[in-house]
Amino acid sequence: MFEATLTSKGQLTLPAGIRHALGLAAGVRIVFTPLDDGTVILRAKTRNLLDLQGALPATTSVPTDAMRMGDA
């Protein structure tokens, strides 16, 4: 069993054993699902393709003609 303390700011540090068991690293988003019986399910949020939008810098090195070919 693991325990954690909620801070006055509402923050919670997950115990290392939980982080390791779930393979969690810094920056991973966590989803909490409360159940009617008071149990809370905790899981890492899976990423979808839209989460990556804007992750890479835009480039202007693609010629305009090549971009138009994709529209055809």
PDB file with one MODEL, atoms N, CA, C and O in Angstrom:
MODEL        1
ATOM      1  N   MET A   1       0.844  -1.171   0.000  1.00  0.00           N
ATOM      2  CA  MET A   1       0.000   0.000   0.000  1.00  0.00           C
ATOM      3  C   MET A   1       0.893   1.240   0.000  1.00  0.00           C
ATOM      4  O   MET A   1       1.931   1.269   0.661  1.00  0.00           O
ATOM      5  N   PHE A   2       0.481   2.248  -0.740  1.00  0.00           N
ATOM      6  CA  PHE A   2       1.225   3.499  -0.839  1.00  0.00           C
ATOM      7  C   PHE A   2       0.361   4.636  -0.313  1.00  0.00           C
ATOM      8  O   PHE A   2      -0.865   4.585  -0.406  1.00  0.00           O
ATOM      9  N   GLU A   3       0.996   5.652   0.232  1.00  0.00           N
ATOM     10  CA  GLU A   3       0.283   6.827   0.717  1.00  0.00           C
ATOM     11  C   GLU A   3       0.928   8.083   0.157  1.00  0.00           C
ATOM     12  O   GLU A   3       2.118   8.104  -0.157  1.00  0.00           O
ATOM     13  N   ALA A   4       0.121   9.126   0.040  1.00  0.00           N
ATOM     14  CA  ALA A   4       0.610  10.434  -0.382  1.00  0.00           C
ATOM     15  C   ALA A   4      -0.181  11.488   0.379  1.00  0.00           C
ATOM     16  O   ALA A   4      -1.296  11.224   0.830  1.00  0.00           O
ATOM     17  N   THR A   5       0.384  12.668   0.522  1.00  0.00           N
ATOM     18  CA  THR A   5      -0.269  13.760   1.239  1.00  0.00           C
ATOM     19  C   THR A   5      -0.651  14.859   0.260  1.00  0.00           C
ATOM     20  O   THR A   5       0.155  15.264  -0.579  1.00  0.00           O
ATOM     21  N   LEU A   6      -1.871  15.334   0.371  1.00  0.00           N
ATOM     22  CA  LEU A   6      -2.361  16.424  -0.456  1.00  0.00           C
ATOM     23  C   LEU A   6      -1.906  17.744   0.155  1.00  0.00           C
ATOM     24  O   LEU A   6      -2.106  17.982   1.346  1.00  0.00           O
ATOM     25  N   THR A   7      -1.295  18.599  -0.657  1.00  0.00           N
ATOM     26  CA  THR A   7      -0.819  19.888  -0.147  1.00  0.00           C
ATOM     27  C   THR A   7      -1.966  20.892  -0.091  1.00  0.00           C
ATOM     28  O   THR A   7      -3.056  20.632  -0.599  1.00  0.00           O
ATOM     29  N   SER A   8      -1.710  22.036   0.530  1.00  0.00           N
ATOM     30  CA  SER A   8      -2.726  23.084   0.616  1.00  0.00           C
ATOM     31  C   SER A   8      -3.078  23.649  -0.761  1.00  0.00           C
ATOM     32  O   SER A   8      -4.126  24.274  -0.929  1.00  0.00           O
ATOM     33  N   LYS A   9      -2.204  23.429  -1.742  1.00  0.00           N
ATOM     34  CA  LYS A   9      -2.469  23.868  -3.116  1.00  0.00           C
ATOM     35  C   LYS A   9      -3.183  22.794  -3.929  1.00  0.00           C
ATOM     36  O   LYS A   9      -3.424  22.981  -5.121  1.00  0.00           O
ATOM     37  N   GLY A  10      -3.522  21.679  -3.301  1.00  0.00           N
ATOM     38  CA  GLY A  10      -4.211  20.604  -4.008  1.00  0.00           C
ATOM     39  C   GLY A  10      -3.283  19.715  -4.809  1.00  0.00           C
ATOM     40  O   GLY A  10      -3.739  18.963  -5.670  1.00  0.00           O
ATOM     41  N   GLN A  11      -1.987  19.788  -4.541  1.00  0.00           N
ATOM     42  CA  GLN A  11      -1.015  18.982  -5.274  1.00  0.00           C
ATOM     43  C   GLN A  11      -0.740  17.681  -4.539  1.00  0.00           C
ATOM     44  O   GLN A  11      -0.838  17.597  -3.315  1.00  0.00           O
ATOM     45  N   LEU A  12      -0.396  16.677  -5.319  1.00  0.00           N
ATOM     46  CA  LEU A  12      -0.149  15.351  -4.789  1.00  0.00           C
ATOM     47  C   LEU A  12       1.094  14.795  -5.476  1.00  0.00           C
ATOM     48  O   LEU A  12       1.207  14.864  -6.700  1.00  0.00           O
ATOM     49  N   THR A  13       2.018  14.249  -4.705  1.00  0.00           N
ATOM     50  CA  THR A  13       3.186  13.590  -5.280  1.00  0.00           C
ATOM     51  C   THR A  13       2.934  12.096  -5.266  1.00  0.00           C
ATOM     52  O   THR A  13       2.715  11.504  -4.209  1.00  0.00           O
ATOM     53  N   LEU A  14       2.965  11.483  -6.452  1.00  0.00           N
ATOM     54  CA  LEU A  14       2.770  10.037  -6.520  1.00  0.00           C
ATOM     55  C   LEU A  14       4.004   9.342  -5.971  1.00  0.00           C
ATOM     56  O   LEU A  14       5.125   9.707  -6.326  1.00  0.00           O
ATOM     57  N   PRO A  15       3.819   8.357  -5.119  1.00  0.00           N
ATOM     58  CA  PRO A  15       4.966   7.618  -4.590  1.00  0.00           C
ATOM     59  C   PRO A  15       5.770   6.966  -5.720  1.00  0.00           C
ATOM     60  O   PRO A  15       5.214   6.569  -6.744  1.00  0.00           O
ATOM     61  N   ALA A  16       7.066   6.866  -5.518  1.00  0.00           N
ATOM     62  CA  ALA A  16       7.956   6.298  -6.537  1.00  0.00           C
ATOM     63  C   ALA A  16       7.516   4.904  -6.961  1.00  0.00           C
ATOM     64  O   ALA A  16       7.603   4.567  -8.142  1.00  0.00           O
ATOM     65  N   GLY A  17       7.046   4.090  -6.023  1.00  0.00           N
ATOM     66  CA  GLY A  17       6.606   2.736  -6.365  1.00  0.00           C
ATOM     67  C   GLY A  17       5.456   2.723  -7.358  1.00  0.00           C
ATOM     68  O   GLY A  17       5.400   1.863  -8.236  1.00  0.00           O
ATOM     69  N   ILE A  18       4.541   3.673  -7.223  1.00  0.00           N
ATOM     70  CA  ILE A  18       3.416   3.785  -8.158  1.00  0.00           C
ATOM     71  C   ILE A  18       3.918   4.270  -9.514  1.00  0.00           C
ATOM     72  O   ILE A  18       3.534   3.733 -10.552  1.00  0.00           O
ATOM     73  N   ARG A  19       4.780   5.289  -9.501  1.00  0.00           N
ATOM     74  CA  ARG A  19       5.324   5.808 -10.764  1.00  0.00           C
ATOM     75  C   ARG A  19       6.064   4.722 -11.528  1.00  0.00           C
ATOM     76  O   ARG A  19       5.908   4.597 -12.743  1.00  0.00           O
ATOM     77  N   HIS A  20       6.863   3.942 -10.825  1.00  0.00           N
ATOM     78  CA  HIS A  20       7.620   2.871 -11.487  1.00  0.00           C
ATOM     79  C   HIS A  20       6.694   1.765 -11.981  1.00  0.00           C
ATOM     80  O   HIS A  20       6.874   1.257 -13.087  1.00  0.00           O
ATOM     81  N   ALA A  21       5.710   1.391 -11.177  1.00  0.00           N
ATOM     82  CA  ALA A  21       4.788   0.315 -11.559  1.00  0.00           C
ATOM     83  C   ALA A  21       3.989   0.672 -12.812  1.00  0.00           C
ATOM     84  O   ALA A  21       3.681  -0.198 -13.627  1.00  0.00           O
ATOM     85  N   LEU A  22       3.656   1.956 -12.960  1.00  0.00           N
ATOM     86  CA  LEU A  22       2.870   2.396 -14.112  1.00  0.00           C
ATOM     87  C   LEU A  22       3.737   2.922 -15.249  1.00  0.00           C
ATOM     88  O   LEU A  22       3.221   3.269 -16.312  1.00  0.00           O
ATOM     89  N   GLY A  23       5.043   2.984 -15.037  1.00  0.00           N
ATOM     90  CA  GLY A  23       5.942   3.486 -16.073  1.00  0.00           C
ATOM     91  C   GLY A  23       5.745   4.969 -16.349  1.00  0.00           C
ATOM     92  O   GLY A  23       5.853   5.408 -17.494  1.00  0.00           O
ATOM     93  N   LEU A  24       5.458   5.743 -15.307  1.00  0.00           N
ATOM     94  CA  LEU A  24       5.193   7.170 -15.468  1.00  0.00           C
ATOM     95  C   LEU A  24       6.478   7.979 -15.383  1.00  0.00           C
ATOM     96  O   LEU A  24       7.361   7.680 -14.579  1.00  0.00           O
ATOM     97  N   ALA A  25       6.573   8.991 -16.207  1.00  0.00           N
ATOM     98  CA  ALA A  25       7.721   9.901 -16.195  1.00  0.00           C
ATOM     99  C   ALA A  25       7.200  11.327 -16.085  1.00  0.00           C
ATOM    100  O   ALA A  25       6.003  11.573 -16.236  1.00  0.00           O
ATOM    101  N   ALA A  26       8.085  12.246 -15.826  1.00  0.00           N
ATOM    102  CA  ALA A  26       7.705  13.653 -15.713  1.00  0.00           C
ATOM    103  C   ALA A  26       6.998  14.112 -16.985  1.00  0.00           C
ATOM    104  O   ALA A  26       7.416  13.775 -18.093  1.00  0.00           O
ATOM    105  N   GLY A  27       5.938  14.872 -16.819  1.00  0.00           N
ATOM    106  CA  GLY A  27       5.201  15.409 -17.958  1.00  0.00           C
ATOM    107  C   GLY A  27       4.040  14.556 -18.425  1.00  0.00           C
ATOM    108  O   GLY A  27       3.229  15.011 -19.231  1.00  0.00           O
ATOM    109  N   VAL A  28       3.940  13.323 -17.936  1.00  0.00           N
ATOM    110  CA  VAL A  28       2.833  12.449 -18.328  1.00  0.00           C
ATOM    111  C   VAL A  28       1.557  12.957 -17.671  1.00  0.00           C
ATOM    112  O   VAL A  28       1.550  13.284 -16.485  1.00  0.00           O
ATOM    113  N   ARG A  29       0.486  13.020 -18.442  1.00  0.00           N
ATOM    114  CA  ARG A  29      -0.800  13.439 -17.890  1.00  0.00           C
ATOM    115  C   ARG A  29      -1.496  12.219 -17.291  1.00  0.00           C
ATOM    116  O   ARG A  29      -1.454  11.123 -17.849  1.00  0.00           O
ATOM    117  N   ILE A  30      -2.135  12.434 -16.143  1.00  0.00           N
ATOM    118  CA  ILE A  30      -2.809  11.364 -15.414  1.00  0.00           C
ATOM    119  C   ILE A  30      -4.313  11.620 -15.447  1.00  0.00           C
ATOM    120  O   ILE A  30      -4.759  12.753 -15.269  1.00  0.00           O
ATOM    121  N   VAL A  31      -5.088  10.571 -15.672  1.00  0.00           N
ATOM    122  CA  VAL A  31      -6.546  10.660 -15.662  1.00  0.00           C
ATOM    123  C   VAL A  31      -7.039   9.962 -14.399  1.00  0.00           C
ATOM    124  O   VAL A  31      -6.678   8.815 -14.137  1.00  0.00           O
ATOM    125  N   PHE A  32      -7.866  10.658 -13.619  1.00  0.00           N
ATOM    126  CA  PHE A  32      -8.467  10.102 -12.409  1.00  0.00           C
ATOM    127  C   PHE A  32      -9.943   9.853 -12.697  1.00  0.00           C
ATOM    128  O   PHE A  32     -10.654  10.760 -13.130  1.00  0.00           O
ATOM    129  N   THR A  33     -10.408   8.627 -12.458  1.00  0.00           N
ATOM    130  CA  THR A  33     -11.811   8.287 -12.658  1.00  0.00           C
ATOM    131  C   THR A  33     -12.411   7.856 -11.330  1.00  0.00           C
ATOM    132  O   THR A  33     -12.122   6.757 -10.855  1.00  0.00           O
ATOM    133  N   PRO A  34     -13.253   8.711 -10.709  1.00  0.00           N
ATOM    134  CA  PRO A  34     -13.873   8.337  -9.436  1.00  0.00           C
ATOM    135  C   PRO A  34     -15.047   7.386  -9.670  1.00  0.00           C
ATOM    136  O   PRO A  34     -15.847   7.583 -10.585  1.00  0.00           O
ATOM    137  N   LEU A  35     -15.136   6.361  -8.837  1.00  0.00           N
ATOM    138  CA  LEU A  35     -16.239   5.410  -8.898  1.00  0.00           C
ATOM    139  C   LEU A  35     -17.211   5.689  -7.756  1.00  0.00           C
ATOM    140  O   LEU A  35     -16.862   6.362  -6.786  1.00  0.00           O
ATOM    141  N   ASP A  36     -18.426   5.171  -7.875  1.00  0.00           N
ATOM    142  CA  ASP A  36     -19.465   5.415  -6.871  1.00  0.00           C
ATOM    143  C   ASP A  36     -19.099   4.909  -5.483  1.00  0.00           C
ATOM    144  O   ASP A  36     -19.570   5.453  -4.485  1.00  0.00           O
ATOM    145  N   ASP A  37     -18.265   3.873  -5.405  1.00  0.00           N
ATOM    146  CA  ASP A  37     -17.922   3.291  -4.103  1.00  0.00           C
ATOM    147  C   ASP A  37     -16.760   4.010  -3.411  1.00  0.00           C
ATOM    148  O   ASP A  37     -16.287   3.550  -2.372  1.00  0.00           O
ATOM    149  N   GLY A  38     -16.292   5.139  -3.977  1.00  0.00           N
ATOM    150  CA  GLY A  38     -15.194   5.890  -3.377  1.00  0.00           C
ATOM    151  C   GLY A  38     -13.832   5.515  -3.930  1.00  0.00           C
ATOM    152  O   GLY A  38     -12.838   6.166  -3.609  1.00  0.00           O
ATOM    153  N   THR A  39     -13.768   4.491  -4.743  1.00  0.00           N
ATOM    154  CA  THR A  39     -12.522   4.081  -5.383  1.00  0.00           C
ATOM    155  C   THR A  39     -12.197   5.048  -6.517  1.00  0.00           C
ATOM    156  O   THR A  39     -13.098   5.543  -7.195  1.00  0.00           O
ATOM    157  N   VAL A  40     -10.925   5.312  -6.717  1.00  0.00           N
ATOM    158  CA  VAL A  40     -10.492   6.164  -7.824  1.00  0.00           C
ATOM    159  C   VAL A  40      -9.539   5.362  -8.694  1.00  0.00           C
ATOM    160  O   VAL A  40      -8.564   4.795  -8.201  1.00  0.00           O
ATOM    161  N   ILE A  41      -9.821   5.316  -9.979  1.00  0.00           N
ATOM    162  CA  ILE A  41      -8.942   4.650 -10.937  1.00  0.00           C
ATOM    163  C   ILE A  41      -7.985   5.699 -11.490  1.00  0.00           C
ATOM    164  O   ILE A  41      -8.410   6.776 -11.910  1.00  0.00           O
ATOM    165  N   LEU A  42      -6.707   5.385 -11.489  1.00  0.00           N
ATOM    166  CA  LEU A  42      -5.667   6.283 -11.967  1.00  0.00           C
ATOM    167  C   LEU A  42      -4.997   5.626 -13.161  1.00  0.00           C
ATOM    168  O   LEU A  42      -4.589   4.466 -13.088  1.00  0.00           O
ATOM    169  N   ARG A  43      -4.880   6.371 -14.275  1.00  0.00           N
ATOM    170  CA  ARG A  43      -4.195   5.818 -15.443  1.00  0.00           C
ATOM    171  C   ARG A  43      -3.510   6.932 -16.203  1.00  0.00           C
ATOM    172  O   ARG A  43      -3.911   8.094 -16.131  1.00  0.00           O
ATOM    173  N   ALA A  44      -2.479   6.565 -16.928  1.00  0.00           N
ATOM    174  CA  ALA A  44      -1.786   7.540 -17.764  1.00  0.00           C
ATOM    175  C   ALA A  44      -2.653   7.833 -18.976  1.00  0.00           C
ATOM    176  O   ALA A  44      -3.211   6.919 -19.583  1.00  0.00           O
ATOM    177  N   LYS A  45      -2.766   9.107 -19.328  1.00  0.00           N
ATOM    178  CA  LYS A  45      -3.562   9.495 -20.485  1.00  0.00           C
ATOM    179  C   LYS A  45      -2.804   9.116 -21.743  1.00  0.00           C
ATOM    180  O   LYS A  45      -1.621   9.427 -21.886  1.00  0.00           O
ATOM    181  N   THR A  46      -3.491   8.445 -22.651  1.00  0.00           N
ATOM    182  CA  THR A  46      -2.865   8.085 -23.921  1.00  0.00           C
ATOM    183  C   THR A  46      -2.907   9.292 -24.838  1.00  0.00           C
ATOM    184  O   THR A  46      -3.836  10.098 -24.786  1.00  0.00           O
ATOM    185  N   ARG A  47      -1.912   9.403 -25.658  1.00  0.00           N
ATOM    186  CA  ARG A  47      -1.821  10.535 -26.572  1.00  0.00           C
ATOM    187  C   ARG A  47      -2.439  10.159 -27.910  1.00  0.00           C
ATOM    188  O   ARG A  47      -2.400   9.001 -28.324  1.00  0.00           O
ATOM    189  N   ASN A  48      -3.002  11.142 -28.571  1.00  0.00           N
ATOM    190  CA  ASN A  48      -3.451  10.925 -29.937  1.00  0.00           C
ATOM    191  C   ASN A  48      -2.655  11.847 -30.858  1.00  0.00           C
ATOM    192  O   ASN A  48      -1.870  12.673 -30.393  1.00  0.00           O
ATOM    193  N   LEU A  49      -2.856  11.705 -32.125  1.00  0.00           N
ATOM    194  CA  LEU A  49      -2.067  12.446 -33.101  1.00  0.00           C
ATOM    195  C   LEU A  49      -2.224  13.956 -32.949  1.00  0.00           C
ATOM    196  O   LEU A  49      -1.274  14.704 -33.180  1.00  0.00           O
ATOM    197  N   LEU A  50      -3.412  14.408 -32.564  1.00  0.00           N
ATOM    198  CA  LEU A  50      -3.633  15.845 -32.412  1.00  0.00           C
ATOM    199  C   LEU A  50      -2.826  16.431 -31.259  1.00  0.00           C
ATOM    200  O   LEU A  50      -2.529  17.626 -31.266  1.00  0.00           O
ATOM    201  N   ASP A  51      -2.463  15.610 -30.262  1.00  0.00           N
ATOM    202  CA  ASP A  51      -1.631  16.093 -29.159  1.00  0.00           C
ATOM    203  C   ASP A  51      -0.260  16.548 -29.653  1.00  0.00           C
ATOM    204  O   ASP A  51       0.390  17.370 -29.007  1.00  0.00           O
ATOM    205  N   LEU A  52       0.178  16.024 -30.785  1.00  0.00           N
ATOM    206  CA  LEU A  52       1.504  16.343 -31.318  1.00  0.00           C
ATOM    207  C   LEU A  52       1.503  17.579 -32.208  1.00  0.00           C
ATOM    208  O   LEU A  52       2.566  18.057 -32.603  1.00  0.00           O
ATOM    209  N   GLN A  53       0.316  18.105 -32.529  1.00  0.00           N
ATOM    210  CA  GLN A  53       0.226  19.271 -33.397  1.00  0.00           C
ATOM    211  C   GLN A  53       1.020  20.432 -32.804  1.00  0.00           C
ATOM    212  O   GLN A  53       0.827  20.802 -31.646  1.00  0.00           O
ATOM    213  N   GLY A  54       1.898  20.990 -33.594  1.00  0.00           N
ATOM    214  CA  GLY A  54       2.714  22.113 -33.153  1.00  0.00           C
ATOM    215  C   GLY A  54       3.981  21.711 -32.420  1.00  0.00           C
ATOM    216  O   GLY A  54       4.742  22.579 -31.993  1.00  0.00           O
ATOM    217  N   ALA A  55       4.225  20.417 -32.263  1.00  0.00           N
ATOM    218  CA  ALA A  55       5.405  19.960 -31.539  1.00  0.00           C
ATOM    219  C   ALA A  55       6.690  20.229 -32.321  1.00  0.00           C
ATOM    220  O   ALA A  55       7.749  20.438 -31.729  1.00  0.00           O
ATOM    221  N   LEU A  56       6.596  20.223 -33.633  1.00  0.00           N
ATOM    222  CA  LEU A  56       7.760  20.475 -34.476  1.00  0.00           C
ATOM    223  C   LEU A  56       7.653  21.865 -35.091  1.00  0.00           C
ATOM    224  O   LEU A  56       6.553  22.331 -35.388  1.00  0.00           O
ATOM    225  N   PRO A  57       8.777  22.519 -35.279  1.00  0.00           N
ATOM    226  CA  PRO A  57       8.714  23.852 -35.887  1.00  0.00           C
ATOM    227  C   PRO A  57       8.249  23.766 -37.341  1.00  0.00           C
ATOM    228  O   PRO A  57       8.560  22.809 -38.050  1.00  0.00           O
ATOM    229  N   ALA A  58       7.509  24.769 -37.764  1.00  0.00           N
ATOM    230  CA  ALA A  58       7.062  24.824 -39.155  1.00  0.00           C
ATOM    231  C   ALA A  58       8.268  25.097 -40.044  1.00  0.00           C
ATOM    232  O   ALA A  58       9.211  25.780 -39.644  1.00  0.00           O
ATOM    233  N   THR A  59       8.222  24.567 -41.224  1.00  0.00           N
ATOM    234  CA  THR A  59       9.322  24.787 -42.158  1.00  0.00           C
ATOM    235  C   THR A  59       8.761  25.367 -43.449  1.00  0.00           C
ATOM    236  O   THR A  59       7.647  25.037 -43.855  1.00  0.00           O
ATOM    237  N   THR A  60       9.518  26.208 -44.073  1.00  0.00           N
ATOM    238  CA  THR A  60       9.100  26.795 -45.349  1.00  0.00           C
ATOM    239  C   THR A  60       9.975  26.296 -46.484  1.00  0.00           C
ATOM    240  O   THR A  60       9.981  26.886 -47.564  1.00  0.00           O
ATOM    241  N   SER A  61      10.711  25.225 -46.260  1.00  0.00           N
ATOM    242  CA  SER A  61      11.631  24.740 -47.285  1.00  0.00           C
ATOM    243  C   SER A  61      10.936  23.879 -48.336  1.00  0.00           C
ATOM    244  O   SER A  61      11.567  23.494 -49.320  1.00  0.00           O
ATOM    245  N   VAL A  62       9.656  23.569 -48.154  1.00  0.00           N
ATOM    246  CA  VAL A  62       8.936  22.771 -49.148  1.00  0.00           C
ATOM    247  C   VAL A  62       8.473  23.711 -50.256  1.00  0.00           C
ATOM    248  O   VAL A  62       7.770  24.683 -49.982  1.00  0.00           O
ATOM    249  N   PRO A  63       8.854  23.439 -51.494  1.00  0.00           N
ATOM    250  CA  PRO A  63       8.435  24.310 -52.591  1.00  0.00           C
ATOM    251  C   PRO A  63       6.914  24.360 -52.704  1.00  0.00           C
ATOM    252  O   PRO A  63       6.228  23.375 -52.432  1.00  0.00           O
ATOM    253  N   THR A  64       6.402  25.509 -53.107  1.00  0.00           N
ATOM    254  CA  THR A  64       4.959  25.693 -53.241  1.00  0.00           C
ATOM    255  C   THR A  64       4.373  24.694 -54.226  1.00  0.00           C
ATOM    256  O   THR A  64       3.274  24.188 -54.001  1.00  0.00           O
ATOM    257  N   ASP A  65       5.084  24.397 -55.321  1.00  0.00           N
ATOM    258  CA  ASP A  65       4.579  23.445 -56.313  1.00  0.00           C
ATOM    259  C   ASP A  65       4.384  22.068 -55.694  1.00  0.00           C
ATOM    260  O   ASP A  65       3.408  21.386 -56.004  1.00  0.00           O
ATOM    261  N   ALA A  66       5.294  21.653 -54.829  1.00  0.00           N
ATOM    262  CA  ALA A  66       5.173  20.346 -54.178  1.00  0.00           C
ATOM    263  C   ALA A  66       3.968  20.329 -53.251  1.00  0.00           C
ATOM    264  O   ALA A  66       3.303  19.302 -53.117  1.00  0.00           O
ATOM    265  N   MET A  67       3.684  21.447 -52.615  1.00  0.00           N
ATOM    266  CA  MET A  67       2.528  21.515 -51.728  1.00  0.00           C
ATOM    267  C   MET A  67       1.238  21.429 -52.537  1.00  0.00           C
ATOM    268  O   MET A  67       0.275  20.802 -52.096  1.00  0.00           O
ATOM    269  N   ARG A  68       1.207  22.046 -53.708  1.00  0.00           N
ATOM    270  CA  ARG A  68       0.015  22.006 -54.560  1.00  0.00           C
ATOM    271  C   ARG A  68      -0.233  20.601 -55.078  1.00  0.00           C
ATOM    272  O   ARG A  68      -1.386  20.211 -55.262  1.00  0.00           O
ATOM    273  N   MET A  69       0.824  19.829 -55.318  1.00  0.00           N
ATOM    274  CA  MET A  69       0.658  18.460 -55.804  1.00  0.00           C
ATOM    275  C   MET A  69      -0.147  17.640 -54.812  1.00  0.00           C
ATOM    276  O   MET A  69      -0.911  16.763 -55.215  1.00  0.00           O
ATOM    277  N   GLY A  70       0.006  17.904 -53.535  1.00  0.00           N
ATOM    278  CA  GLY A  70      -0.751  17.180 -52.527  1.00  0.00           C
ATOM    279  C   GLY A  70      -2.220  17.543 -52.539  1.00  0.00           C
ATOM    280  O   GLY A  70      -3.049  16.756 -52.081  1.00  0.00           O
ATOM    281  N   ASP A  71      -2.566  18.719 -53.052  1.00  0.00           N
ATOM    282  CA  ASP A  71      -3.960  19.156 -53.111  1.00  0.00           C
ATOM    283  C   ASP A  71      -4.695  18.563 -54.299  1.00  0.00           C
ATOM    284  O   ASP A  71      -5.925  18.570 -54.324  1.00  0.00           O
ATOM    285  N   ALA A  72      -3.978  18.057 -55.273  1.00  0.00           N
ATOM    286  CA  ALA A  72      -4.600  17.554 -56.498  1.00  0.00           C
ATOM    287  C   ALA A  72      -5.292  16.237 -56.276  1.00  0.00           C
ATOM    288  O   ALA A  72      -5.867  15.676 -57.209  1.00  0.00           O
TER     289      ALA A  72
ENDMDL
END
